[in-house]
Amino acid sequence: DLIKAVFEDILAENVQVVILGTGDKEYEDYFVDVANRYEGKCRTIIAYNKDLASKIYSGTDIFLMPSKHEPCGLSQMIASRYGAIPVVRETGGLADSILPYWEDADGAMHGNGFTFAGYTAGELYERTLAAVALWKNGEKRKAFVEKIMTVDFSWAASAEKYIALYSELL
């Protein structure tokens, strides 16, 4: 519903969007209709197709995942590994795995995606435009994509953090 609220505003930017998946008929019908009206800018495929999903990840520059609730979330990690910049809502596993992008005074980039806290279409739109702006800067895009592709989402990395936390408590 957040994407639906700002989808045509996003399409007004110099972007192309691919949607793959199934869901409530209301949303399926909406995204098919938008794809028909924005031919060449939007493609909607109502299906579950793991092979096609892998191909889409590999060709994606920015990955939107503005979940209302997300206990774990693997898609943002998969997108990162393929070099797609994640834009996620800070909830559950999304908040645990995607840290907000920011630059320090020296221009060093921090975080591994674009995040927003509130469940609002305005925040999704603003963070999406911020990700698009970063993507348009070729030098920053290259450095950030290389950074996010190397993030260690493994349990070994999580275990090290738990060990450090428990060590502090002792």
Contacts in CASP RR format, 6 or more apart in sequence:
PFRMAT RR
TARGET T0000
AUTHOR 0000-0000-0000
METHOD contacts of the structure
MODEL  1
DLIKAVFEDILAENVQVVILGTGDKEYEDYFVDVANRYEGKCRTIIAYNK
DLASKIYSGTDIFLMPSKHEPCGLSQMIASRYGAIPVVRETGGLADSILP
YWEDADGAMHGNGFTFAGYTAGELYERTLAAVALWKNGEKRKAFVEKIMT
VDFSWAASAEKYIALYSELL
1 27 0 8 1.000
2 66 0 8 1.000
2 89 0 8 1.000
2 119 0 8 1.000
2 120 0 8 1.000
2 121 0 8 1.000
2 124 0 8 1.000
3 10 0 8 1.000
3 64 0 8 1.000
3 66 0 8 1.000
3 124 0 8 1.000
4 27 0 8 1.000
4 30 0 8 1.000
4 31 0 8 1.000
5 121 0 8 1.000
5 122 0 8 1.000
5 124 0 8 1.000
6 121 0 8 1.000
6 122 0 8 1.000
6 124 0 8 1.000
6 125 0 8 1.000
6 128 0 8 1.000
7 17 0 8 1.000
7 31 0 8 1.000
7 34 0 8 1.000
8 34 0 8 1.000
8 38 0 8 1.000
9 125 0 8 1.000
10 17 0 8 1.000
10 125 0 8 1.000
10 128 0 8 1.000
11 17 0 8 1.000
11 34 0 8 1.000
11 38 0 8 1.000
11 41 0 8 1.000
11 42 0 8 1.000
13 129 0 8 1.000
13 132 0 8 1.000
15 41 0 8 1.000
15 132 0 8 1.000
16 40 0 8 1.000
16 41 0 8 1.000
16 42 0 8 1.000
16 43 0 8 1.000
17 41 0 8 1.000
17 42 0 8 1.000
17 43 0 8 1.000
18 42 0 8 1.000
18 43 0 8 1.000
18 44 0 8 1.000
18 45 0 8 1.000
18 56 0 8 1.000
18 60 0 8 1.000
19 31 0 8 1.000
19 35 0 8 1.000
19 42 0 8 1.000
19 43 0 8 1.000
19 44 0 8 1.000
19 45 0 8 1.000
20 45 0 8 1.000
20 47 0 8 1.000
20 49 0 8 1.000
20 52 0 8 1.000
20 53 0 8 1.000
20 56 0 8 1.000
21 45 0 8 1.000
21 46 0 8 1.000
21 47 0 8 1.000
21 48 0 8 1.000
22 28 0 8 1.000
22 46 0 8 1.000
22 47 0 8 1.000
22 48 0 8 1.000
28 44 0 8 1.000
28 46 0 8 1.000
31 42 0 8 1.000
31 44 0 8 1.000
31 46 0 8 1.000
32 44 0 8 1.000
32 46 0 8 1.000
34 42 0 8 1.000
34 44 0 8 1.000
35 42 0 8 1.000
35 43 0 8 1.000
35 44 0 8 1.000
45 52 0 8 1.000
57 63 0 8 1.000
57 78 0 8 1.000
57 79 0 8 1.000
57 82 0 8 1.000
57 84 0 8 1.000
58 82 0 8 1.000
59 82 0 8 1.000
59 84 0 8 1.000
60 79 0 8 1.000
60 82 0 8 1.000
60 83 0 8 1.000
60 84 0 8 1.000
61 84 0 8 1.000
61 85 0 8 1.000
61 135 0 8 1.000
62 84 0 8 1.000
62 85 0 8 1.000
62 86 0 8 1.000
62 87 0 8 1.000
62 128 0 8 1.000
62 131 0 8 1.000
62 132 0 8 1.000
62 135 0 8 1.000
63 75 0 8 1.000
63 76 0 8 1.000
63 79 0 8 1.000
63 84 0 8 1.000
63 85 0 8 1.000
63 86 0 8 1.000
63 87 0 8 1.000
64 87 0 8 1.000
64 124 0 8 1.000
64 128 0 8 1.000
65 73 0 8 1.000
65 75 0 8 1.000
65 76 0 8 1.000
65 79 0 8 1.000
65 86 0 8 1.000
65 87 0 8 1.000
65 88 0 8 1.000
65 89 0 8 1.000
65 94 0 8 1.000
66 87 0 8 1.000
66 88 0 8 1.000
66 89 0 8 1.000
66 116 0 8 1.000
66 119 0 8 1.000
66 124 0 8 1.000
67 73 0 8 1.000
67 88 0 8 1.000
67 89 0 8 1.000
67 91 0 8 1.000
67 94 0 8 1.000
68 89 0 8 1.000
68 91 0 8 1.000
68 119 0 8 1.000
69 91 0 8 1.000
69 92 0 8 1.000
70 89 0 8 1.000
70 91 0 8 1.000
70 92 0 8 1.000
70 93 0 8 1.000
70 94 0 8 1.000
71 92 0 8 1.000
71 93 0 8 1.000
72 92 0 8 1.000
72 93 0 8 1.000
73 93 0 8 1.000
73 94 0 8 1.000
73 97 0 8 1.000
76 86 0 8 1.000
76 88 0 8 1.000
76 94 0 8 1.000
76 97 0 8 1.000
76 98 0 8 1.000
77 97 0 8 1.000
77 151 0 8 1.000
77 153 0 8 1.000
79 85 0 8 1.000
79 86 0 8 1.000
80 86 0 8 1.000
80 98 0 8 1.000
80 112 0 8 1.000
80 113 0 8 1.000
80 148 0 8 1.000
80 149 0 8 1.000
80 151 0 8 1.000
80 153 0 8 1.000
81 149 0 8 1.000
82 149 0 8 1.000
83 145 0 8 1.000
83 148 0 8 1.000
83 149 0 8 1.000
85 113 0 8 1.000
85 114 0 8 1.000
85 131 0 8 1.000
85 134 0 8 1.000
85 135 0 8 1.000
85 144 0 8 1.000
85 145 0 8 1.000
85 148 0 8 1.000
86 98 0 8 1.000
86 112 0 8 1.000
86 113 0 8 1.000
86 114 0 8 1.000
86 148 0 8 1.000
87 113 0 8 1.000
87 114 0 8 1.000
87 115 0 8 1.000
87 116 0 8 1.000
87 124 0 8 1.000
87 127 0 8 1.000
87 128 0 8 1.000
87 131 0 8 1.000
88 94 0 8 1.000
88 95 0 8 1.000
88 98 0 8 1.000
88 113 0 8 1.000
88 114 0 8 1.000
88 115 0 8 1.000
88 116 0 8 1.000
89 115 0 8 1.000
89 116 0 8 1.000
89 117 0 8 1.000
89 118 0 8 1.000
89 119 0 8 1.000
89 124 0 8 1.000
90 100 0 8 1.000
90 115 0 8 1.000
90 116 0 8 1.000
90 117 0 8 1.000
90 118 0 8 1.000
94 115 0 8 1.000
95 115 0 8 1.000
97 153 0 8 1.000
98 111 0 8 1.000
98 112 0 8 1.000
98 113 0 8 1.000
98 115 0 8 1.000
99 110 0 8 1.000
99 111 0 8 1.000
99 112 0 8 1.000
99 113 0 8 1.000
99 115 0 8 1.000
100 111 0 8 1.000
100 113 0 8 1.000
100 114 0 8 1.000
100 115 0 8 1.000
101 109 0 8 1.000
101 110 0 8 1.000
101 111 0 8 1.000
101 112 0 8 1.000
101 113 0 8 1.000
101 114 0 8 1.000
101 115 0 8 1.000
101 130 0 8 1.000
101 131 0 8 1.000
101 134 0 8 1.000
101 144 0 8 1.000
102 109 0 8 1.000
102 110 0 8 1.000
102 111 0 8 1.000
103 109 0 8 1.000
103 110 0 8 1.000
104 110 0 8 1.000
109 140 0 8 1.000
109 143 0 8 1.000
109 144 0 8 1.000
109 147 0 8 1.000
111 147 0 8 1.000
112 147 0 8 1.000
112 148 0 8 1.000
112 151 0 8 1.000
113 131 0 8 1.000
113 148 0 8 1.000
114 127 0 8 1.000
114 128 0 8 1.000
114 130 0 8 1.000
114 131 0 8 1.000
114 134 0 8 1.000
115 127 0 8 1.000
116 123 0 8 1.000
116 124 0 8 1.000
116 126 0 8 1.000
116 127 0 8 1.000
117 123 0 8 1.000
134 140 0 8 1.000
134 141 0 8 1.000
134 144 0 8 1.000
135 141 0 8 1.000
END
